Amino acid sequence: MLKNQLKKALSAVLTGAILLGFTGCLDFGGGKKAVIEAAGTLAENMAAADAAKLIKNSTLDKKSDEAVALTDLLSDDLNTDDEKAFFKAVEATIEYEVDEESVSVSKGEASIDIVFTIADYSKVLQDDYTNIDDLTAAVKKAKTTEVKFTAEFVKEDKEWIPDNVGSKKFLKLYDYRNAEINLALTADMISGFIDRTMSGFWLADEDDIYYDTDFIEYDYYFDSAVLDYSARGEMMYFTLSKDGSTLYYGPDFIFGESTNVVCRVDGNLIGLSNGEAFETGTYTISLFYIGANGDELVDVQSCFVEKSVVVPTTTGGGYSGDTFPGEGEYYAFEDMTFRSYVINAKWFDYDGYRTSDASYSTGVLTIAFSLEVDPSCTMAVDYGYYYTDSEDRDSIGAALQNPVYSNTVSPTSYSNGTFYDIDYPVNGEAAPGFYMFIIYEAGTSNILMYGFCNVA
């Protein structure tokens, strides 16, 4: 009796011990090794920031909000070149280790820790860098920090599938994708954005000379990349000086708010009376950036102003010496000998459609620029009208390639004087926009004058 009882007890103890031993050696829940392998694949895709593989190989529905958010976060489609370079540099530092000791498997579910090391980019961004290459080099040399992620899996068709891709804890690794890449601006950087082929003095001649002008205007055009800087609120301003003495300080403006910066100074801003011409001399537009360490000079552009003092009287002599209304604003002379014959110049109104000095309403029948000249002026001139519906220089340049109307005329004597009639019969069909004219010496490419009006 006792023998049998002892045998049963020993049998139970041995069976329990054997089972306990087997339990430590075997995984009856689906294989810890398979979970570790699945975690390795997941970690590899996370380190590569591969949204497509992460979503495809998880339980995440590719149409879900989490999947869309993850795709957008890891996409570079809308990122700037600087952002792309920064992200690539950070991702090159990501390494990982699967903590095999942390694996847990139970009833078709499993979890395991993955420890990532990544450059401590936040400390790098605390310093000022003016060049993206210097910033990315600093990222590669930076100390690293750890990000631990507990990956969760479910078993589907004998495969362990990641079940918490796209979660807040999962996205922690990608915090660098939300970092602001603000390279410190410098005057040299801003200067590099200037489009030198487009920028220039408005209505000055090809040698940057103004004649009897009551304003000076330099138009800067910048690369569209500057628009990325507008939110930073970096400020700039310009000055106008004459022969080394500052005459005017322009208002502050935000760098990157526009690709076009107009630096214009009308005579009344420097104490001249309305319509009074600037004095003869060299005038300089200086563009400044208000930096953290003071104002930095970005660019300097100079022009020359020539103001008439003696009115020619031997050849023609029709010009009275008064500044013509609108000259330098909506028309300008290129040939000053021709200008000496001109007594009066203005946009003419045949039929009551002119609404201001240089504007017509759309019903206008004839767009007409009138030049009253001394009767001794008899030369024939060629002229062309050009149309554009936009004020940007590309559109203007394209329009000037093909006139919409051209003609050759000589002065006509009327009871009230001798006139060049620079007419464009539009017969009430003028499209809204800008109509420019250029007058040439007949049969040559010598430009005598040019101007523009608006139809609205």
Summary of the structure (lengths in Angstrom):
residues: 456
radius of gyration: 38.5
end to end distance: 119.6
largest distance: 151.5
contacts: 1298
relative contact order: 0.08
helix: 27%
strand: 37%
